[in-house]
Amino acid sequence: MREPSLPLDEMIVCPQCDAAYSLRRPEIGERARCVRCGTVLITPRRKAGMQIIALSLSVAILIVSATVFPFLTITAAGTSNSVSILDAALAFSDGPLIALALATAALIVFIPLARVLLAMYVLIPIVLDRPPARGATQAFRLSEAMRPWSMAEIFAIGCAVALVKITDLADVGFGPAFWMFAALVFLVVVQDNFLCRWSVWNSLDKTKT
């Protein structure tokens, strides 16, 4: 096997297509993209760490609040019923479908909440120029591993489709949790776009040397 021409710490590999490049950190506001697949590799931003922490805290507050307040109010034939996000997720919690109900609750509530808490656990010491918290590397790796399973936005799309189908059958009112969840989905997308994963890994690696 041919030896690489550059030391490994001077190379960066695309996480999507495995293309390898010579590492050159872009200037603030610039982006380094993979030429082969277009994946963003490095996105340095000024004061991005503090912004991500603020977004993570906002997302955590919205997740907890959205599980407490009513999500939808459905009125039909003179009968009204309010449903929260957890009520919807655990609607089939009886019998053999309890595993499916728990998995649904995890995908739309608990995994997104765990991800933002792990992000704050990792980033707060780095932003404050302190040594990383114990197990920060493993925490950030776990947060990244859970990213494909965080499906808050999928739940929002599913709710939109369901609302279109039931508006002819009943009067549907949006509760506070609906708007909280809409803001939550937006903030999660913004947070993921703000986060430069290479910068986080680089900060964690520096503390090992």
Backbone as a chain_set.jsonl record, in Angstrom:
{"seq": "MREPSLPLDEMIVCPQCDAAYSLRRPEIGERARCVRCGTVLITPRRKAGMQIIALSLSVAILIVSATVFPFLTITAAGTSNSVSILDAALAFSDGPLIALALATAALIVFIPLARVLLAMYVLIPIVLDRPPARGATQAFRLSEAMRPWSMAEIFAIGCAVALVKITDLADVGFGPAFWMFAALVFLVVVQDNFLCRWSVWNSLDKTKT", "coords": {"N": [[0.844, -1.193, 0.0], [0.602, 2.191, -0.854], [2.328, 4.803, 0.776], [0.932, 7.721, 2.303], [1.461, 11.0, 0.945], [1.419, 13.174, 2.567], [1.476, 14.054, 6.066], [-0.914, 12.577, 8.323], [-2.22, 14.393, 9.989], [-2.297, 16.623, 8.444], [-4.166, 16.323, 6.572], [-7.523, 16.032, 5.306], [-10.537, 14.208, 5.252], [-13.356, 13.533, 3.316], [-16.463, 12.944, 4.825], [-18.539, 11.753, 3.463], [-17.896, 10.72, 0.843], [-15.307, 9.847, 1.091], [-13.158, 11.107, -0.112], [-9.847, 12.412, -0.119], [-8.056, 15.253, 1.034], [-5.563, 17.854, 0.996], [-5.083, 19.611, 3.959], [-6.334, 22.794, 4.487], [-7.169, 25.483, 6.278], [-10.036, 27.412, 5.805], [-10.747, 30.968, 5.504], [-12.522, 33.075, 7.906], [-15.974, 32.887, 7.406], [-15.74, 31.732, 4.931], [-16.064, 28.594, 3.093], [-15.046, 25.213, 3.046], [-15.393, 22.821, 0.653], [-16.153, 19.5, -0.474], [-14.858, 18.485, -3.524], [-15.752, 16.373, -5.012], [-18.335, 15.445, -4.071], [-19.594, 17.618, -2.97], [-20.022, 17.998, -0.244], [-19.951, 19.941, 2.717], [-16.982, 20.617, 4.338], [-15.408, 22.184, 6.131], [-16.436, 24.91, 8.046], [-15.716, 27.646, 9.243], [-16.782, 30.036, 11.626], [-17.196, 33.248, 13.036], [-17.373, 33.534, 16.509], [-18.976, 31.3, 16.599], [-19.259, 29.149, 18.356], [-20.476, 30.128, 20.755], [-22.905, 30.952, 19.663], [-23.983, 28.508, 18.832], [-24.26, 27.212, 21.274], [-26.205, 28.858, 22.448], [-28.318, 28.384, 20.654], [-28.658, 25.635, 21.088], [-29.47, 25.595, 23.771], [-31.89, 26.959, 23.494], [-33.284, 25.149, 21.86], [-33.439, 22.937, 23.592], [-35.077, 23.969, 25.643], [-37.411, 24.453, 24.175], [-38.087, 21.84, 23.36], [-38.684, 20.552, 25.806], [-40.799, 22.199, 26.664], [-42.616, 21.853, 24.566], [-43.488, 19.273, 24.921], [-45.115, 19.456, 27.079], [-47.219, 21.324, 26.747], [-50.41, 21.548, 24.971], [-50.548, 20.114, 21.706], [-52.257, 19.858, 19.475], [-55.715, 20.71, 19.062], [-58.648, 19.059, 18.626], [-61.86, 19.224, 17.346], [-64.947, 17.758, 17.069], [-68.269, 16.932, 16.271], [-69.251, 18.276, 18.509], [-67.562, 17.524, 20.511], [-64.469, 18.001, 22.1], [-60.943, 17.587, 22.016], [-57.694, 17.615, 23.305], [-54.337, 17.136, 22.327], [-51.087, 16.193, 23.174], [-47.571, 16.177, 22.207], [-46.277, 13.927, 23.281], [-48.511, 12.407, 23.88], [-49.385, 11.804, 21.3], [-47.189, 10.339, 20.388], [-47.187, 8.165, 22.109], [-49.557, 6.909, 21.643], [-50.135, 4.323, 20.907], [-49.371, 2.667, 23.021], [-50.201, 0.441, 24.362], [-50.109, -3.07, 24.827], [-48.451, -5.162, 22.349], [-47.424, -3.132, 20.769], [-46.022, -1.305, 22.224], [-43.264, -1.057, 22.088], [-42.894, 0.141, 19.6], [-44.17, 2.588, 20.126], [-42.508, 3.694, 22.116], [-40.15, 3.907, 20.646], [-40.933, 5.793, 18.74], [-41.392, 8.053, 20.39], [-38.781, 8.421, 21.269], [-37.431, 9.09, 18.892], [-38.553, 11.551, 18.139], [-38.48, 13.2, 20.343], [-36.721, 12.488, 22.63], [-34.163, 11.783, 21.55], [-33.465, 14.111, 19.93], [-33.349, 15.932, 22.116], [-31.311, 14.786, 23.677], [-29.16, 15.104, 21.934], [-28.754, 17.938, 21.774], [-28.137, 18.486, 24.416], [-25.777, 17.03, 24.738], [-24.215, 18.428, 22.897], [-23.972, 20.938, 24.164], [-22.614, 20.109, 26.447], [-20.157, 19.404, 25.371], [-19.303, 21.75, 24.031], [-19.378, 24.016, 25.743], [-17.12, 24.081, 27.658], [-15.05, 24.367, 25.725], [-15.606, 26.814, 24.438], [-15.273, 28.522, 26.592], [-12.579, 28.425, 26.89], [-11.487, 26.389, 28.439], [-10.282, 23.19, 29.727], [-11.522, 20.29, 27.982], [-14.623, 18.71, 28.934], [-14.946, 15.729, 30.913], [-14.829, 12.816, 28.982], [-15.599, 14.116, 26.65], [-14.956, 13.714, 23.957], [-16.092, 11.186, 23.396], [-18.731, 11.882, 23.92], [-19.314, 13.766, 21.921], [-18.957, 12.178, 19.693], [-21.035, 10.348, 20.077], [-23.229, 12.079, 19.869], [-23.045, 12.784, 17.159], [-23.437, 10.277, 16.024], [-26.098, 9.867, 16.624], [-27.367, 11.64, 15.007], [-28.614, 10.91, 12.43], [-30.882, 9.711, 13.458], [-32.419, 11.551, 14.67], [-35.436, 12.815, 14.346], [-37.186, 15.021, 14.291], [-37.993, 16.874, 12.35], [-39.1, 15.168, 10.442], [-41.314, 14.25, 11.785], [-42.749, 16.648, 11.895], [-43.364, 17.032, 9.174], [-44.971, 14.782, 8.769], [-47.103, 15.435, 10.461], [-48.141, 17.648, 9.117], [-49.101, 16.466, 6.75], [-51.052, 14.798, 7.841], [-52.797, 16.686, 8.927], [-53.879, 17.898, 6.67], [-55.512, 15.876, 5.787], [-57.441, 15.551, 7.776], [-58.79, 17.903, 8.13], [-61.199, 18.21, 6.808], [-62.86, 16.6, 8.233], [-62.965, 17.372, 10.87], [-62.744, 20.161, 13.163], [-59.691, 21.718, 13.533], [-57.423, 22.939, 15.815], [-54.466, 24.801, 16.474], [-52.261, 24.202, 19.067], [-50.146, 25.688, 21.69], [-47.812, 24.127, 21.687], [-47.541, 23.316, 19.059], [-46.572, 25.559, 17.629], [-44.239, 25.946, 19.03], [-42.915, 23.62, 18.343], [-42.623, 23.98, 15.613], [-40.85, 26.17, 15.581], [-38.756, 24.9, 16.858], [-37.927, 22.905, 15.004], [-36.924, 24.55, 12.974], [-34.798, 25.821, 14.354], [-33.165, 23.631, 14.927], [-32.257, 22.907, 12.378], [-30.828, 25.241, 11.731], [-28.883, 25.154, 13.729], [-27.445, 22.797, 13.07], [-26.366, 23.628, 10.64], [-24.726, 25.711, 11.462], [-22.81, 24.467, 12.982], [-19.48, 23.603, 12.889], [-18.042, 20.756, 12.398], [-15.441, 19.83, 12.019], [-13.944, 21.816, 13.297], [-14.682, 21.41, 15.961], [-13.713, 18.78, 16.452], [-11.029, 19.314, 15.998], [-10.431, 21.1, 18.082], [-10.814, 19.406, 20.27], [-8.832, 17.512, 19.782], [-6.499, 19.035, 20.075], [-6.205, 19.293, 22.806], [-5.202, 16.922, 23.581], [-2.582, 16.851, 22.974]], "CA": [[0.0, 0.0, 0.0], [1.421, 3.387, -0.973], [2.254, 5.703, 1.913], [0.43, 9.048, 1.933], [2.521, 11.983, 0.749], [1.301, 14.166, 3.626], [1.105, 13.502, 7.376], [-2.356, 12.46, 8.481], [-2.784, 15.582, 10.61], [-2.354, 17.679, 7.449], [-5.14, 15.893, 5.577], [-8.921, 15.953, 5.714], [-11.241, 13.227, 4.436], [-14.792, 13.781, 3.225], [-17.195, 11.88, 5.518], [-19.546, 11.152, 2.589], [-17.346, 9.946, -0.278], [-13.949, 9.425, 1.459], [-12.103, 11.8, -0.859], [-8.848, 12.981, 0.786], [-7.528, 16.54, 0.586], [-4.599, 18.558, 1.826], [-5.839, 20.461, 4.87], [-6.092, 24.239, 4.536], [-8.328, 26.086, 6.949], [-10.532, 28.612, 5.112], [-10.927, 32.173, 6.305], [-13.839, 33.222, 8.517], [-17.02, 33.171, 6.434], [-15.567, 30.869, 3.762], [-16.388, 27.187, 3.294], [-14.285, 24.212, 2.303], [-16.316, 21.79, 0.183], [-15.614, 18.369, -1.228], [-15.015, 18.688, -4.962], [-16.424, 15.217, -5.608], [-19.757, 15.311, -3.738], [-20.131, 18.897, -2.519], [-20.208, 18.059, 1.199], [-19.194, 20.991, 3.41], [-15.993, 20.004, 5.224], [-15.024, 23.124, 7.178], [-17.197, 26.164, 7.965], [-15.402, 28.485, 10.406], [-17.614, 31.222, 11.825], [-16.802, 34.043, 14.188], [-18.218, 33.339, 17.693], [-19.973, 30.267, 16.299], [-19.474, 28.297, 19.519], [-21.472, 30.735, 21.633], [-24.193, 30.93, 18.965], [-24.494, 27.132, 18.852], [-24.703, 26.952, 22.648], [-27.483, 29.56, 22.626], [-29.323, 27.641, 19.888], [-28.886, 24.358, 21.763], [-30.274, 25.868, 24.956], [-33.243, 27.281, 23.025], [-33.909, 23.911, 21.401], [-33.749, 22.121, 24.773], [-36.247, 24.575, 26.306], [-38.583, 24.237, 23.32], [-38.454, 20.419, 23.393], [-39.355, 20.277, 27.083], [-42.073, 22.919, 26.688], [-43.534, 21.299, 23.572], [-44.063, 18.019, 25.42], [-46.029, 19.757, 28.183], [-48.391, 22.048, 26.27], [-51.17, 20.862, 23.909], [-50.032, 20.236, 20.347], [-53.43, 20.099, 18.633], [-57.05, 20.562, 19.641], [-59.547, 18.562, 17.581], [-63.262, 19.327, 17.734], [-65.853, 17.084, 16.123], [-69.564, 16.54, 16.843], [-69.409, 18.879, 19.824], [-66.566, 16.995, 21.447], [-63.137, 18.57, 21.88], [-59.879, 16.807, 22.643], [-56.356, 18.167, 23.113], [-53.317, 16.093, 22.237], [-49.704, 16.653, 23.246], [-46.649, 15.393, 21.383], [-46.088, 12.614, 23.905], [-49.763, 11.655, 23.688], [-49.388, 11.274, 19.936], [-46.137, 9.327, 20.249], [-47.499, 6.991, 22.93], [-50.959, 6.548, 21.41], [-50.256, 2.856, 20.768], [-48.463, 2.128, 24.041], [-50.757, -0.769, 24.963], [-49.856, -4.329, 24.143], [-47.169, -5.393, 21.671], [-46.954, -1.948, 20.056], [-45.364, -0.376, 23.133], [-41.896, -0.82, 21.608], [-43.012, 1.134, 18.527], [-44.509, 3.866, 20.743], [-41.304, 4.211, 22.771], [-39.205, 4.304, 19.597], [-41.432, 7.051, 18.167], [-41.105, 9.115, 21.356], [-37.335, 8.653, 21.284], [-37.001, 9.724, 17.647], [-39.04, 12.922, 17.972], [-38.296, 13.996, 21.561], [-35.584, 12.199, 23.504], [-32.899, 11.844, 20.822], [-33.106, 15.523, 19.716], [-32.97, 16.551, 23.383], [-29.998, 14.264, 24.058], [-28.14, 15.683, 21.049], [-28.436, 19.32, 22.135], [-27.47, 18.461, 25.722], [-24.401, 16.592, 24.491], [-23.511, 19.529, 22.236], [-23.615, 21.921, 25.187], [-21.604, 19.488, 27.308], [-18.869, 19.438, 24.673], [-18.898, 23.074, 23.548], [-19.235, 25.053, 26.773], [-15.724, 24.24, 28.089], [-14.21, 24.834, 24.62], [-15.868, 28.241, 24.242], [-14.743, 29.231, 27.75], [-11.122, 28.19, 26.903], [-11.154, 25.469, 29.518], [-10.094, 21.809, 29.254], [-12.794, 19.629, 27.679], [-15.241, 17.909, 29.985], [-14.584, 14.31, 30.87], [-15.568, 12.053, 27.981], [-16.162, 15.005, 25.627], [-14.789, 13.09, 22.639], [-17.122, 10.153, 23.259], [-20.033, 12.542, 23.897], [-19.539, 14.352, 20.599], [-19.116, 11.062, 18.754], [-22.391, 9.823, 20.265], [-24.151, 13.065, 19.302], [-23.004, 12.656, 15.704], [-24.026, 8.988, 15.66], [-27.558, 9.96, 16.763], [-27.918, 12.642, 14.097], [-29.6, 10.376, 11.473], [-32.07, 9.204, 14.151], [-33.163, 12.687, 15.208], [-36.423, 12.96, 13.274], [-38.208, 16.015, 14.62], [-38.529, 17.458, 11.118], [-39.945, 14.154, 9.797], [-42.587, 14.293, 12.513], [-43.463, 17.859, 11.476], [-43.922, 16.772, 7.844], [-46.071, 13.838, 8.946], [-48.246, 16.163, 11.028], [-48.714, 18.484, 8.069], [-49.874, 15.587, 5.87], [-52.235, 14.341, 8.572], [-53.731, 17.805, 9.084], [-54.585, 18.076, 5.399], [-56.504, 14.815, 5.628], [-58.508, 15.557, 8.781], [-59.472, 19.201, 8.222], [-62.569, 18.065, 6.313], [-63.615, 15.765, 9.163], [-63.065, 17.99, 12.191], [-62.092, 21.463, 13.331], [-58.374, 21.513, 14.129], [-56.787, 24.143, 16.336], [-53.061, 24.622, 16.817], [-51.914, 24.554, 20.429], [-48.828, 26.326, 21.844], [-46.727, 23.206, 21.362], [-47.373, 23.253, 17.606], [-45.698, 26.645, 17.213], [-42.934, 25.659, 19.63], [-42.275, 22.566, 17.567], [-42.217, 24.576, 14.338], [-39.619, 26.924, 15.853], [-37.724, 23.913, 17.209], [-37.408, 22.309, 13.771], [-36.122, 25.581, 12.323], [-33.557, 26.03, 15.103], [-32.316, 22.441, 14.765], [-31.62, 23.034, 11.065], [-29.841, 26.319, 11.835], [-27.79, 24.677, 14.575], [-26.627, 21.857, 12.302], [-25.638, 24.377, 9.618], [-23.73, 26.543, 12.125], [-21.789, 23.655, 13.632], [-18.348, 23.124, 12.092], [-17.602, 19.563, 13.108], [-13.984, 19.763, 11.989], [-13.413, 22.718, 14.322], [-14.867, 20.773, 17.262], [-12.736, 17.713, 16.564], [-9.702, 19.915, 16.077], [-10.277, 21.627, 19.443], [-10.669, 18.262, 21.186], [-7.527, 16.87, 19.538], [-5.421, 19.868, 20.587], [-6.035, 19.114, 24.242], [-4.523, 15.641, 23.833], [-1.162, 16.998, 22.675]], "C": [[0.879, 1.243, 0.0], [1.209, 4.302, 0.22], [1.715, 7.061, 1.466], [1.571, 10.041, 1.866], [2.519, 13.049, 1.833], [1.028, 13.472, 4.949], [-0.409, 13.516, 7.544], [-2.975, 13.708, 9.1], [-2.807, 16.784, 9.678], [-3.306, 17.321, 6.314], [-6.538, 15.931, 6.177], [-9.643, 15.046, 4.725], [-12.734, 13.543, 4.466], [-15.546, 12.644, 3.905], [-18.223, 11.167, 4.633], [-18.946, 10.241, 1.526], [-15.903, 9.505, -0.059], [-12.848, 10.04, 0.603], [-11.165, 12.5, 0.129], [-8.269, 14.26, 0.177], [-6.438, 17.022, 1.534], [-5.346, 19.597, 2.655], [-5.384, 21.915, 4.767], [-7.327, 24.886, 5.102], [-8.768, 27.335, 6.207], [-10.648, 29.798, 6.066], [-12.346, 32.21, 6.88], [-14.86, 33.631, 7.458], [-16.907, 32.35, 5.162], [-15.943, 29.432, 4.12], [-15.455, 26.322, 2.464], [-15.235, 23.075, 1.95], [-15.566, 20.679, -0.526], [-15.896, 18.584, -2.71], [-15.852, 17.566, -5.577], [-17.925, 15.222, -5.343], [-20.389, 16.594, -3.206], [-20.377, 19.016, -1.033], [-19.352, 19.167, 1.81], [-18.282, 20.336, 4.438], [-15.623, 20.906, 6.393], [-15.816, 24.411, 6.967], [-16.885, 27.032, 9.189], [-16.276, 29.728, 10.447], [-17.126, 31.95, 13.079], [-17.846, 33.881, 15.305], [-19.291, 32.284, 17.456], [-20.274, 29.405, 17.516], [-20.537, 28.845, 20.441], [-22.853, 30.737, 20.985], [-24.81, 29.535, 19.003], [-24.98, 26.765, 20.242], [-26.05, 27.613, 22.903], [-28.603, 28.837, 21.881], [-29.672, 26.327, 20.573], [-29.749, 24.547, 22.999], [-31.716, 26.188, 24.57], [-33.983, 26.029, 22.582], [-34.312, 23.04, 22.588], [-34.993, 22.653, 25.481], [-37.515, 24.312, 25.492], [-39.033, 22.783, 23.341], [-39.226, 20.103, 24.671], [-40.724, 20.95, 27.119], [-43.087, 22.289, 25.739], [-44.144, 19.985, 24.016], [-45.082, 18.25, 26.523], [-47.328, 20.378, 27.683], [-49.12, 21.248, 25.181], [-50.583, 21.145, 22.531], [-51.161, 20.585, 19.382], [-54.693, 19.971, 19.466], [-58.015, 20.207, 18.509], [-60.975, 18.587, 18.1], [-64.126, 18.694, 16.651], [-67.112, 16.658, 16.871], [-69.728, 17.062, 18.268], [-68.433, 18.405, 20.87], [-65.191, 17.528, 21.087], [-62.097, 17.756, 22.639], [-58.53, 17.432, 22.298], [-55.328, 17.042, 23.188], [-51.946, 16.741, 22.319], [-48.827, 15.779, 22.355], [-46.448, 14.006, 21.968], [-47.348, 11.77, 23.792], [-49.807, 11.025, 22.301], [-48.368, 10.154, 19.781], [-46.501, 8.037, 20.972], [-48.938, 6.519, 22.745], [-51.162, 5.039, 21.333], [-49.356, 2.149, 21.78], [-49.006, 0.88, 24.727], [-50.383, -1.988, 24.134], [-48.519, -4.384, 23.433], [-46.609, -4.172, 20.95], [-46.236, -0.953, 20.963], [-43.935, -0.066, 22.683], [-41.893, 0.221, 20.497], [-43.312, 2.51, 19.101], [-43.284, 4.497, 21.393], [-40.273, 4.664, 21.746], [-39.631, 5.618, 18.959], [-41.136, 8.224, 19.086], [-39.616, 9.443, 21.386], [-36.888, 9.433, 20.055], [-37.406, 11.186, 17.563], [-38.813, 13.798, 19.197], [-36.944, 13.722, 22.211], [-34.235, 12.265, 22.778], [-32.532, 13.284, 20.469], [-32.678, 16.225, 20.995], [-31.586, 16.084, 23.814], [-28.894, 14.896, 23.211], [-27.768, 17.103, 21.459], [-27.756, 19.374, 23.5], [-26.017, 18.012, 25.584], [-23.587, 17.695, 23.824], [-23.087, 20.588, 23.244], [-22.53, 21.379, 26.113], [-20.211, 19.571, 26.687], [-18.391, 20.868, 24.438], [-18.653, 24.099, 24.65], [-17.802, 25.178, 27.282], [-14.817, 24.78, 26.982], [-14.377, 26.334, 24.423], [-15.281, 29.07, 25.378], [-13.23, 29.045, 27.909], [-10.687, 27.374, 28.113], [-10.91, 24.082, 28.947], [-11.44, 21.156, 28.977], [-13.322, 18.839, 28.872], [-14.847, 16.45, 29.821], [-15.471, 13.574, 29.858], [-16.161, 12.9, 26.874], [-16.061, 14.388, 24.239], [-15.867, 12.039, 22.392], [-18.517, 10.778, 23.175], [-20.325, 13.131, 22.522], [-19.705, 13.263, 19.542], [-20.522, 10.467, 18.859], [-23.424, 10.774, 19.67], [-24.199, 12.959, 17.784], [-23.624, 11.341, 15.244], [-25.549, 9.032, 15.728], [-28.186, 10.894, 15.745], [-28.901, 12.051, 13.08], [-30.905, 9.928, 12.136], [-32.863, 10.322, 14.813], [-34.158, 13.143, 14.155], [-37.532, 13.932, 13.625], [-38.829, 16.6, 13.357], [-39.408, 16.476, 10.355], [-41.319, 14.118, 10.461], [-43.409, 15.501, 12.083], [-44.101, 17.663, 10.106], [-45.111, 15.815, 7.935], [-47.312, 14.504, 9.512], [-48.926, 17.016, 9.97], [-49.582, 17.65, 7.119], [-51.162, 15.142, 6.553], [-53.27, 15.457, 8.71], [-54.536, 18.04, 7.813], [-55.724, 17.063, 5.264], [-57.67, 14.936, 6.602], [-59.26, 16.885, 8.863], [-60.911, 19.134, 7.708], [-63.458, 17.294, 7.279], [-63.833, 16.431, 10.511], [-62.419, 19.367, 12.161], [-60.791, 21.262, 14.104], [-57.808, 22.86, 14.559], [-55.362, 23.863, 16.745], [-52.822, 25.089, 18.247], [-50.545, 25.208, 20.506], [-47.68, 25.423, 21.421], [-46.492, 23.101, 19.862], [-46.387, 24.316, 17.137], [-44.303, 26.489, 17.823], [-42.178, 24.626, 18.802], [-41.828, 23.089, 16.209], [-40.926, 25.375, 14.504], [-38.471, 25.992, 16.159], [-37.088, 23.314, 15.957], [-36.513, 23.296, 13.034], [-34.779, 25.763, 13.026], [-32.611, 24.839, 14.992], [-31.567, 22.496, 13.435], [-30.531, 24.102, 11.104], [-28.635, 25.862, 12.643], [-26.865, 23.74, 13.811], [-25.817, 22.574, 11.231], [-24.536, 25.242, 10.226], [-22.553, 25.715, 12.632], [-20.72, 23.199, 12.639], [-17.738, 21.946, 12.836], [-16.086, 19.409, 13.103], [-13.378, 20.633, 13.086], [-13.551, 22.099, 15.713], [-13.852, 19.657, 17.457], [-11.323, 18.257, 16.715], [-9.437, 20.462, 17.479], [-10.092, 20.497, 20.449], [-9.321, 17.584, 21.022], [-6.382, 17.69, 20.113], [-5.16, 19.643, 22.058], [-5.299, 17.812, 24.571], [-3.017, 15.753, 23.659], [-0.473, 17.765, 23.777]], "O": [[1.818, 1.328, 0.792], [0.077, 4.554, 0.633], [2.015, 7.504, 0.357], [2.532, 9.949, 2.63], [3.512, 13.756, 2.005], [0.412, 12.406, 4.965], [-1.098, 14.363, 6.976], [-4.114, 14.055, 8.789], [-3.28, 17.853, 10.063], [-3.268, 17.922, 5.241], [-6.712, 15.87, 7.394], [-9.398, 15.101, 3.52], [-13.299, 13.791, 5.531], [-15.295, 11.48, 3.593], [-18.725, 10.104, 5.0], [-19.419, 9.123, 1.323], [-15.324, 8.853, -0.928], [-11.721, 9.544, 0.596], [-11.622, 13.109, 1.097], [-8.025, 14.338, -1.027], [-6.396, 16.651, 2.707], [-6.144, 20.369, 2.123], [-4.205, 22.225, 4.938], [-8.398, 24.851, 4.497], [-7.957, 28.236, 5.995], [-10.646, 29.633, 7.286], [-13.241, 31.498, 6.426], [-14.651, 34.588, 6.711], [-17.863, 32.271, 4.39], [-16.118, 29.095, 5.291], [-15.118, 26.657, 1.328], [-15.812, 22.44, 2.833], [-14.496, 20.888, -1.097], [-17.036, 18.835, -3.103], [-16.575, 17.786, -6.549], [-18.715, 15.027, -6.267], [-21.604, 16.645, -3.012], [-20.896, 20.039, -0.583], [-18.179, 19.317, 1.468], [-18.743, 19.591, 5.303], [-15.535, 20.44, 7.529], [-15.868, 24.941, 5.858], [-17.719, 27.137, 10.088], [-16.484, 30.389, 9.429], [-16.699, 31.326, 14.05], [-19.042, 34.066, 15.08], [-20.377, 32.351, 18.031], [-21.411, 28.971, 17.7], [-21.42, 28.102, 20.871], [-23.86, 30.547, 21.667], [-26.019, 29.394, 19.185], [-25.996, 26.085, 20.386], [-26.938, 27.007, 23.503], [-29.707, 28.691, 22.405], [-30.84, 25.945, 20.634], [-30.656, 23.755, 23.253], [-32.654, 25.746, 25.233], [-35.164, 25.859, 22.885], [-35.401, 22.466, 22.594], [-35.863, 21.877, 25.875], [-38.563, 23.988, 26.05], [-40.234, 22.511, 23.339], [-40.281, 19.471, 24.631], [-41.703, 20.343, 27.555], [-44.273, 22.198, 26.06], [-45.215, 19.614, 23.536], [-45.835, 17.34, 26.87], [-48.412, 20.01, 28.136], [-48.527, 20.377, 24.545], [-50.175, 22.267, 22.232], [-51.031, 21.5, 18.57], [-54.739, 19.225, 20.444], [-58.173, 20.968, 17.554], [-61.268, 18.04, 19.163], [-64.042, 19.05, 15.476], [-67.037, 16.095, 17.963], [-70.276, 16.374, 19.129], [-68.486, 18.855, 22.015], [-64.793, 17.514, 19.922], [-62.339, 17.298, 23.755], [-58.259, 17.74, 21.138], [-55.44, 16.125, 24.002], [-51.669, 17.718, 21.622], [-49.282, 14.77, 21.817], [-46.448, 13.016, 21.236], [-47.268, 10.553, 23.626], [-50.21, 9.873, 22.139], [-48.637, 9.144, 19.13], [-46.167, 6.945, 20.511], [-49.476, 5.809, 23.595], [-52.238, 4.536, 21.656], [-48.675, 1.175, 21.458], [-48.335, 0.316, 25.592], [-50.346, -1.939, 22.905], [-47.56, -3.736, 23.852], [-45.441, -4.17, 20.559], [-45.878, 0.137, 20.515], [-43.449, 1.049, 22.872], [-41.013, 1.079, 20.444], [-42.771, 3.505, 18.62], [-43.046, 5.695, 21.242], [-39.599, 5.675, 21.941], [-38.789, 6.468, 18.668], [-40.682, 9.273, 18.629], [-39.234, 10.606, 21.515], [-36.058, 10.336, 20.16], [-36.681, 11.99, 16.978], [-38.938, 15.02, 19.106], [-36.116, 14.626, 22.328], [-33.261, 12.759, 23.346], [-31.384, 13.671, 20.684], [-31.745, 17.028, 20.975], [-30.773, 16.89, 24.268], [-27.812, 15.189, 23.719], [-26.585, 17.441, 21.49], [-26.888, 20.219, 23.722], [-25.131, 18.557, 26.242], [-22.411, 17.882, 24.139], [-21.961, 21.083, 23.184], [-21.63, 22.115, 26.514], [-19.218, 19.78, 27.384], [-17.212, 21.168, 24.622], [-17.796, 24.968, 24.496], [-17.291, 26.296, 27.339], [-13.911, 25.566, 27.259], [-13.39, 27.05, 24.258], [-14.839, 30.198, 25.158], [-12.656, 29.446, 28.921], [-9.652, 27.64, 28.724], [-11.286, 23.811, 27.806], [-12.412, 21.444, 29.675], [-12.554, 18.364, 29.708], [-14.467, 16.004, 28.738], [-16.696, 13.696, 29.879], [-17.114, 12.481, 26.217], [-16.979, 14.525, 23.431], [-16.477, 11.999, 21.324], [-19.383, 10.279, 22.457], [-21.44, 13.015, 22.013], [-20.497, 13.407, 18.61], [-21.128, 10.121, 17.845], [-24.385, 10.333, 19.04], [-25.274, 13.034, 17.189], [-24.265, 11.291, 14.195], [-26.223, 8.323, 14.981], [-29.41, 10.942, 15.626], [-29.958, 12.648, 12.875], [-31.923, 9.779, 11.459], [-33.881, 10.058, 15.454], [-33.776, 13.786, 13.177], [-38.694, 13.696, 13.293], [-40.042, 16.801, 13.292], [-40.36, 16.888, 9.692], [-42.345, 13.977, 9.796], [-44.626, 15.4, 11.923], [-45.241, 18.074, 9.886], [-46.127, 16.008, 7.268], [-48.433, 14.193, 9.11], [-50.154, 17.096, 9.93], [-50.669, 18.078, 6.73], [-52.226, 15.11, 5.936], [-54.472, 15.209, 8.622], [-55.728, 18.345, 7.87], [-56.771, 17.368, 4.693], [-58.773, 14.48, 6.301], [-60.255, 16.989, 9.581], [-61.753, 19.924, 8.134], [-64.682, 17.331, 7.156], [-64.78, 16.095, 11.222], [-61.651, 19.692, 11.256], [-60.794, 20.702, 15.2], [-57.727, 23.798, 13.766], [-55.071, 22.806, 17.303], [-53.137, 26.226, 18.599], [-49.844, 25.282, 19.497], [-46.689, 25.893, 20.863], [-45.372, 22.827, 19.429], [-45.482, 24.031, 16.353], [-43.306, 26.858, 17.203], [-40.971, 24.738, 18.588], [-40.778, 22.692, 15.704], [-40.018, 25.277, 13.678], [-37.334, 26.256, 15.769], [-35.865, 23.225, 15.857], [-35.458, 22.918, 12.524], [-33.74, 25.849, 12.371], [-31.393, 25.014, 14.965], [-30.381, 22.171, 13.373], [-29.439, 23.897, 10.575], [-27.495, 26.151, 12.28], [-25.643, 23.869, 13.89], [-24.691, 22.17, 10.941], [-23.517, 25.485, 9.579], [-21.427, 26.208, 12.701], [-21.018, 22.499, 11.672], [-16.997, 22.133, 13.801], [-15.508, 18.914, 14.071], [-12.408, 20.235, 13.732], [-12.657, 22.236, 16.549], [-13.2, 19.584, 18.498], [-10.519, 17.717, 17.476], [-8.336, 20.304, 18.006], [-9.297, 20.621, 21.38], [-8.728, 17.13, 22.0], [-5.397, 17.125, 20.589], [-4.027, 19.782, 22.519], [-4.833, 17.62, 25.694], [-2.26, 14.897, 24.117], [0.735, 17.993, 23.708]]}, "num_chains": 1, "name": "protein.A"}
